Amino acid sequence: MRMKRSDTTRNRRTLSSRLIPAVALLSFHTLPAAAQGFLPPIPRQYDSINCTWTADNGNGTFTNPLFYEEFSDPDLIRVGNDYYMTGTTMHTMPGLPVLHSKDLVNWKLISYAVPRLDLGPELRMEDGLDFYGQGIWAPCFRYHNDTFYIFSNVNRYGTQVFSSTDPSGPWKHRTMNARLHDLTVLFDDDGKIYAVWGYDEVRMVQLTGDLMDVVPGTEKVIVERGSGAGEGSHIYKINGKYYITNTNYDPVCYQVCLRADEPYGPYEVNVMSAEENFGVGTGWRLPNTRGEAPYDLVPPRRNYVGCIPMHQGGIVQTQTGEWWGWSMLDYNSVGRVVGLSPVTWVDGWPYFGLPGNLTRSPRTWVKPNTGFSSPPTTPFERDDEFSGPELKNVWQWNHVPVDDKWSLSERKGYLRLHSLPSETFWHARNSLTQRGIGPESYAVTELDVSGLRPGDVAGLALLNLPYAWIGVVQDENSRYLQFFNQQEQKVIRVETDATTVWLRAYCNFDTDMGRLAYSLNGEHFREIGGDIILPYQLRTFQGVRYALFNFNTRGKEGGYADFNRFEVIEPRCRPLTRPIPCDQVITLKCLADGTVLVNWRNHVRPVEPGSRFARGDASLFRVLGRGNGRVALQSVATGGYVTVKGQGGLAEVRIEPEDQGEASTFQWEDMLKGDLMLLSLYTNRYLFADPFAGSLCSANARGARPDRQGGACFYWEIVKDE
């Protein structure tokens, strides 16, 4: 193996010189038999072979997020015994996925309302234009008179209406004679149709019966600026009153509810969801997406939540009378995810959360009672052998594709991408994408490059801003396997004569870091290029996507790239990262200060690890299952039960001789990083050990701090099996 600088002439021959400030060239024709320096096998969670994220824990509970991948601006409706959801898809095609569920937790994709949105050249990436961050925004899903409707504004092209009598499609598309950004629609029981939109200043207007225009003279401001209202509204009529949920994003995200007796108000404003971040703080950010790389990236800020908390969504009532809320969270580089929360009504106001802990939502809770129980499922099929007549349903094109420049039939069992001219990956047409999925995932593809022509660049990318990719560059007489990191303007080339390569992308959405790797035999992978920072950014308004691409840098059409297969591997695909240790003995250690919880004079107390209490039976608790992911903790030292008393304050977490039912029961909440929270069913707040205070435990913590150092998160360890 040798490393050298490639000369300027070669740089210009193989790729636009703007992309190559420096190139490292390695000669690597064959794979060493010993495969030294190659990556070990991908670690997997327990029983996680062929597993993908599902929120259903299989024990009567679910864990947020519903989908650990981007599903932004969700809207959700119930029609009889069925639930339907859609969300923002921006510039990707097909758009507006329609999901179906029987239990609000397990969802299946049944159609896309927008197979193709071809309104102008920027949607097709023609003439150097693009539609990143535009397209389908904040849809409104409604059902009226046996017809399903989805309303969505498309910037510069007005408000679009999609309708169907069958949610599985086909969907009819019409363009309104109005532009109502982030609108919500109410079909009132008196036959009038209202639309609501706006930020800070909220407006309402009546729509014509054909939904194509507004009724002249009906537009009014229903909430004045400075009243506390936000954007992304969802309107409902409940028990004769009008409710509008919407979100504020400055200085942090939170959700409010507006309430009035008449459609045009006056409206009161009340906070309904705030601060719930599920123990996640802001990661890497890209505030200014204009200009060129290197971009000014902002590193993570300790305990800052920004736009992460649950903040834009609505509410729905089940057939059994329960109320549930859903909302998105700007979940760093994986994109905006969806959370589900029980709703509590107080004095005619809906609140996310439980009595005693309003505006905060449990990460894990009992599944909604809809009268139906679905097995754990996932909405999308991620792996694709490219052997069917159609792509798997998770795939979306980056902008409108050129249909005759890709194929599943030209070579059976392969996706063939013909190259189209582009200077960079950013404007490459016919890039095929799917959402990255957390908490961490690998995307692996096998690529046959024998059909490439000079100037072609084909491979696997992390589509983001800044982006990164690994692929094969074809020159006149040579071929390179190449790594490119846009942020660092870093190029590394590996000289190879192989016609088949395997490419792998890895994303850790806990750390907002990615890596790229390659293999020449499909078994032993070598990483190249080092860590890739994955910032959350609002240029594409999407999270990181895995992308297959082929483009030609010489201003013309080139050859073709054949992708044999695509696989997504999720090392941590289950929200219950370890089984609840029922009938086993554990210790609990406070994540914030390392103290150990013990039975001290029949109180629960945190003590230093070196304490004599921490070394004896006083630190041991037997976990007793109570169903629905709930447990009681029995002191091994006395046989008593950890019980919450009074208001759950200081010294009110006691060891009682008898099981006190709800007061002795906790919801087990796996926090997905090896830590745990215990939600008291008595206070609906969390077990709490005040860090470094040397005091007694309470059960009054409202939730987790972003750094999880607030005293409500604990590590647990099995001591002995019983």
Backbone hydrogen bonds, N-H to C=O, Kabsch-Sander energy under -0.5 kcal/mol:
donor,donor_aa,acceptor,acceptor_aa,energy
4,K,25,L,-1.3
6,S,23,V,-0.8
11,N,7,D,-2.1
12,R,8,T,-2.3
13,R,9,T,-1.9
14,T,10,R,-1.9
15,L,11,N,-2.1
19,L,16,S,-2.0
20,I,17,S,-1.3
24,A,491,V,-1.8
25,L,4,K,-2.1
25,L,23,V,-0.5
26,L,493,R,-2.6
27,S,2,R,-1.1
28,F,26,L,-0.6
28,F,495,E,-1.9
35,A,32,P,-0.7
38,F,35,A,-1.4
39,L,525,F,-3.5
45,Q,571,P,-1.5
48,S,45,Q,-1.5
51,C,48,S,-1.9
54,T,573,C,-0.8
55,A,66,L,-0.6
57,N,61,T,-2.3
58,G,61,T,-0.5
62,F,365,W,-2.4
63,T,55,A,-2.1
64,N,363,R,-2.8
66,L,338,V,-2.8
69,E,67,F,-1.5
70,E,334,V,-0.6
71,F,336,R,-3.4
75,D,86,T,-2.2
77,I,84,Y,-2.4
79,V,82,D,-3.1
82,D,79,V,-1.8
83,Y,101,S,-2.5
84,Y,77,I,-2.5
85,M,99,L,-1.8
86,T,75,D,-2.1
88,T,72,S,-2.2
89,T,136,I,-0.7
90,M,136,I,-2.1
92,T,89,T,-2.0
93,M,397,W,-2.0
95,G,114,V,-3.2
98,V,111,S,-3.3
99,L,85,M,-2.8
99,L,97,P,-0.6
100,H,108,K,-2.6
101,S,83,Y,-2.1
102,K,106,N,-0.5
107,W,105,V,-0.6
108,K,100,H,-2.1
109,L,379,P,-1.6
110,I,98,V,-3.0
111,S,98,V,-1.2
113,A,96,L,-2.7
114,V,95,G,-2.1
118,D,116,R,-0.7
119,L,117,L,-0.9
123,L,120,G,-1.0
124,R,120,G,-0.6
124,R,121,P,-0.7
125,M,122,E,-0.7
126,E,121,P,-2.4
129,L,126,E,-2.0
133,G,540,T,-0.7
134,Q,131,F,-2.1
136,I,90,M,-2.0
137,W,135,G,-0.6
137,W,153,N,-1.2
140,C,151,F,-2.7
142,R,149,Y,-3.0
144,H,147,T,-2.7
147,T,144,H,-1.3
148,F,164,S,-3.4
149,Y,142,R,-3.5
150,I,162,F,-2.5
151,F,140,C,-2.5
152,S,160,Q,-2.2
153,N,137,W,-0.5
154,V,158,G,-2.8
155,N,135,G,-0.6
155,N,153,N,-0.5
157,Y,154,V,-2.7
158,G,154,V,-0.8
159,T,178,A,-2.2
160,Q,152,S,-3.6
161,V,174,R,-3.1
162,F,150,I,-2.6
163,S,172,K,-2.1
164,S,148,F,-1.9
169,G,166,D,-2.7
172,K,163,S,-3.4
174,R,161,V,-2.5
176,M,159,T,-3.3
177,N,212,M,-3.4
181,H,179,R,-0.6
183,L,180,L,-0.8
184,T,196,V,-1.8
186,L,194,Y,-2.6
188,D,186,L,-1.0
188,D,192,K,-2.5
191,G,188,D,-1.5
194,Y,186,L,-2.6
195,A,205,V,-2.9
196,V,184,T,-2.5
197,W,203,R,-1.9
198,G,181,H,-0.8
200,D,230,G,-0.9
201,E,199,Y,-2.9
202,V,200,D,-0.8
202,V,223,V,-1.6
203,R,197,W,-3.0
204,M,220,K,-2.7
205,V,195,A,-2.1
207,L,193,I,-2.7
208,T,213,D,-2.7
211,L,208,T,-2.1
215,V,206,Q,-2.7
218,T,215,V,-1.7
220,K,204,M,-2.7
222,I,202,V,-2.4
222,I,220,K,-0.6
223,V,202,V,-1.6
227,S,224,E,-1.3
231,E,247,T,-2.5
233,S,182,D,-0.7
234,H,245,T,-1.7
236,Y,243,Y,-2.8
238,I,236,Y,-0.5
238,I,241,K,-2.4
241,K,238,I,-2.1
242,Y,260,A,-2.9
243,Y,236,Y,-2.8
243,Y,241,K,-0.5
244,I,258,L,-2.1
245,T,234,H,-2.6
246,N,256,V,-2.0
247,T,231,E,-3.0
248,N,254,Y,-2.8
253,C,306,G,-2.5
254,Y,248,N,-1.9
255,Q,273,S,-2.9
256,V,246,N,-3.2
257,C,270,N,-3.1
258,L,244,I,-3.2
259,R,268,E,-1.8
260,A,242,Y,-2.0
265,G,262,E,-1.9
267,Y,222,I,-0.6
268,E,259,R,-2.5
270,N,257,C,-2.4
272,M,255,Q,-2.3
273,S,255,Q,-1.8
274,A,359,T,-2.1
275,E,253,C,-0.6
277,N,275,E,-0.9
279,G,704,A,-0.5
280,V,277,N,-0.8
282,T,304,Y,-2.7
285,R,298,V,-2.4
286,L,536,Y,-2.0
289,T,287,P,-0.7
297,L,295,Y,-1.4
298,V,285,R,-3.1
301,R,282,T,-0.7
304,Y,301,R,-1.7
305,V,303,N,-0.5
308,I,305,V,-2.8
310,M,276,E,-1.9
311,H,328,M,-2.0
312,Q,328,M,-0.7
314,G,326,W,-1.0
316,V,324,W,-2.5
318,T,322,E,-2.9
320,T,369,N,-0.6
321,G,318,T,-1.6
324,W,316,V,-2.7
325,G,341,S,-3.2
326,W,314,G,-2.1
327,S,339,G,-2.0
328,M,312,Q,-1.5
329,L,337,V,-2.1
330,D,307,C,-1.6
331,Y,329,L,-1.7
331,Y,335,G,-1.2
332,N,330,D,-1.5
334,V,331,Y,-1.0
335,G,332,N,-2.2
337,V,329,L,-2.2
337,V,335,G,-0.5
338,V,67,F,-0.6
339,G,327,S,-3.4
341,S,325,G,-3.2
343,V,323,W,-2.2
344,T,351,Y,-2.8
346,V,349,W,-2.5
349,W,346,V,-1.7
351,Y,344,T,-2.1
352,F,272,M,-2.3
353,G,342,P,-2.7
354,L,357,N,-0.6
357,N,354,L,-2.6
359,T,352,F,-2.9
360,R,357,N,-1.3
365,W,62,F,-1.8
367,K,60,G,-2.5
370,T,368,P,-1.1
370,T,372,F,-0.5
382,R,380,F,-0.6
384,D,566,F,-2.7
394,V,381,E,-0.9
395,W,392,K,-1.5
396,Q,433,T,-2.9
397,W,93,M,-4.7
398,N,431,S,-2.7
399,H,91,H,-0.9
399,H,397,W,-1.2
400,V,123,L,-3.0
403,D,401,P,-0.8
405,K,402,V,-2.0
406,W,403,D,-0.9
407,S,416,R,-1.9
413,G,386,F,-0.5
413,G,408,L,-0.5
414,Y,411,R,-1.8
415,L,563,F,-2.7
416,R,407,S,-2.9
416,R,414,Y,-0.6
417,L,415,L,-0.6
417,L,561,A,-2.5
418,H,405,K,-2.5
418,H,416,R,-0.6
419,S,559,G,-2.6
420,L,550,N,-0.7
422,S,552,N,-2.5
427,H,424,T,-0.6
428,A,425,F,-1.8
431,S,428,A,-0.6
432,L,430,N,-0.5
432,L,548,L,-2.3
433,T,396,Q,-3.1
433,T,431,S,-0.5
434,Q,546,Y,-2.0
436,G,544,V,-2.3
438,G,68,Y,-2.9
441,S,507,C,-2.0
442,Y,569,I,-2.7
443,A,505,A,-2.7
444,V,567,E,-2.9
445,T,503,L,-2.4
446,E,565,R,-1.3
447,L,501,V,-3.2
448,D,562,D,-3.4
449,V,447,L,-0.6
449,V,499,T,-3.0
450,S,499,T,-0.5
452,L,449,V,-1.7
455,G,474,Q,-2.7
456,D,453,R,-2.6
457,V,551,F,-2.7
458,A,472,V,-2.1
459,G,549,F,-1.9
460,L,470,I,-2.8
461,A,547,A,-2.8
462,L,468,A,-3.2
463,L,461,A,-0.7
463,L,545,R,-3.0
464,N,462,L,-0.7
468,A,462,L,-1.3
469,W,484,F,-2.5
470,I,460,L,-2.6
471,G,482,Q,-2.6
472,V,458,A,-3.1
473,V,480,Y,-3.2
474,Q,456,D,-2.3
475,D,473,V,-0.5
475,D,478,S,-3.1
480,Y,473,V,-2.6
481,L,494,V,-3.1
482,Q,471,G,-3.6
482,Q,480,Y,-0.6
483,F,492,I,-3.0
484,F,469,W,-2.6
485,N,490,K,-2.1
486,Q,467,Y,-2.3
486,Q,484,F,-0.5
489,Q,485,N,-1.1
490,K,485,N,-1.9
491,V,22,A,-0.9
492,I,483,F,-1.9
493,R,24,A,-4.3
494,V,481,L,-3.5
495,E,26,L,-4.8
495,E,493,R,-0.5
496,T,479,R,-1.6
501,V,447,L,-2.5
502,W,519,S,-2.6
503,L,445,T,-2.6
504,R,517,A,-2.7
505,A,443,A,-2.6
506,Y,515,R,-2.8
507,C,441,S,-2.5
508,N,513,M,-3.1
509,F,439,P,-2.5
509,F,507,C,-0.7
511,T,508,N,-0.5
512,D,508,N,-1.2
513,M,508,N,-1.7
514,G,532,I,-2.4
515,R,506,Y,-2.1
516,L,528,I,-0.6
517,A,504,R,-2.6
518,Y,526,R,-2.0
519,S,502,W,-2.1
525,F,523,E,-0.6
526,R,518,Y,-2.9
528,I,516,L,-2.3
532,I,514,G,-2.3
533,I,531,D,-0.5
534,L,512,D,-2.7
536,Y,284,W,-2.6
538,L,286,L,-0.6
544,V,333,S,-3.0
545,R,463,L,-1.7
546,Y,434,Q,-2.5
547,A,461,A,-2.0
548,L,432,L,-2.8
549,F,459,G,-2.0
551,F,457,V,-2.4
552,N,420,L,-2.1
553,T,455,G,-2.4
555,G,552,N,-0.7
558,G,419,S,-1.0
560,Y,451,G,-1.9
561,A,417,L,-2.2
562,D,448,D,-2.2
563,F,415,L,-3.1
563,F,561,A,-0.6
564,N,446,E,-2.5
564,N,562,D,-0.6
565,R,446,E,-0.7
566,F,384,D,-2.0
567,E,444,V,-2.7
569,I,442,Y,-2.6
570,E,51,C,-0.5
572,R,440,E,-0.6
573,C,570,E,-0.6
577,T,575,P,-1.3
582,C,580,I,-2.5
583,D,623,V,-3.9
584,Q,581,P,-1.6
585,V,720,K,-1.9
586,I,621,F,-2.9
587,T,717,E,-1.9
589,K,715,Y,-2.8
590,C,595,T,-3.0
591,L,713,C,-2.5
594,G,590,C,-2.2
596,V,607,V,-3.2
597,L,588,L,-2.5
598,V,605,R,-2.4
599,N,618,A,-2.1
600,W,598,V,-0.9
600,W,603,H,-3.3
601,R,599,N,-0.6
603,H,600,W,-1.4
604,V,653,V,-2.2
605,R,598,V,-2.3
605,R,603,H,-0.6
607,V,596,V,-2.5
611,S,608,E,-2.2
615,R,611,S,-0.8
616,G,612,R,-0.5
616,G,613,F,-0.7
619,S,616,G,-1.6
620,L,617,D,-2.0
621,F,586,I,-2.2
622,R,634,Q,-3.1
623,V,584,Q,-2.7
624,L,622,R,-0.6
624,L,632,A,-2.8
625,G,623,V,-0.5
626,R,630,R,-3.3
627,G,630,R,-0.5
630,R,627,G,-1.3
631,V,666,F,-2.7
632,A,624,L,-2.3
634,Q,622,R,-2.7
634,Q,632,A,-0.6
635,S,633,L,-0.5
635,S,640,G,-2.9
636,V,620,L,-2.3
637,A,617,D,-0.6
637,A,620,L,-0.5
639,G,635,S,-2.6
641,Y,656,E,-3.3
642,V,633,L,-2.8
643,T,654,R,-3.3
644,V,663,A,-2.6
645,K,652,E,-3.2
648,G,645,K,-2.6
651,A,697,C,-1.0
652,E,649,G,-2.3
653,V,697,C,-0.6
654,R,643,T,-2.8
654,R,652,E,-0.7
655,I,602,N,-2.5
656,E,641,Y,-2.7
656,E,654,R,-0.6
663,A,660,Q,-1.3
664,S,661,G,-1.6
665,T,662,E,-1.6
666,F,631,V,-2.7
667,Q,679,L,-2.9
668,W,629,G,-2.2
668,W,666,F,-0.6
669,E,667,Q,-0.6
669,E,677,M,-2.5
670,D,668,W,-0.6
671,M,675,D,-2.3
676,L,714,F,-2.0
677,M,669,E,-2.2
679,L,667,Q,-2.1
679,L,677,M,-0.6
680,S,678,L,-0.6
680,S,685,R,-3.0
681,L,665,T,-2.2
684,N,680,S,-2.3
686,Y,701,A,-2.9
687,L,678,L,-2.5
688,F,698,S,-2.9
689,A,711,G,-2.5
690,D,688,F,-0.5
693,A,690,D,-1.7
697,C,604,V,-2.7
698,S,688,F,-2.2
699,A,648,G,-3.6
701,A,686,Y,-1.9
708,R,705,R,-1.8
714,F,676,L,-2.6
715,Y,589,K,-3.0
716,W,674,G,-0.6
717,E,587,T,-1.6
719,V,585,V,-3.3
720,K,585,V,-0.9
722,E,583,D,-0.7
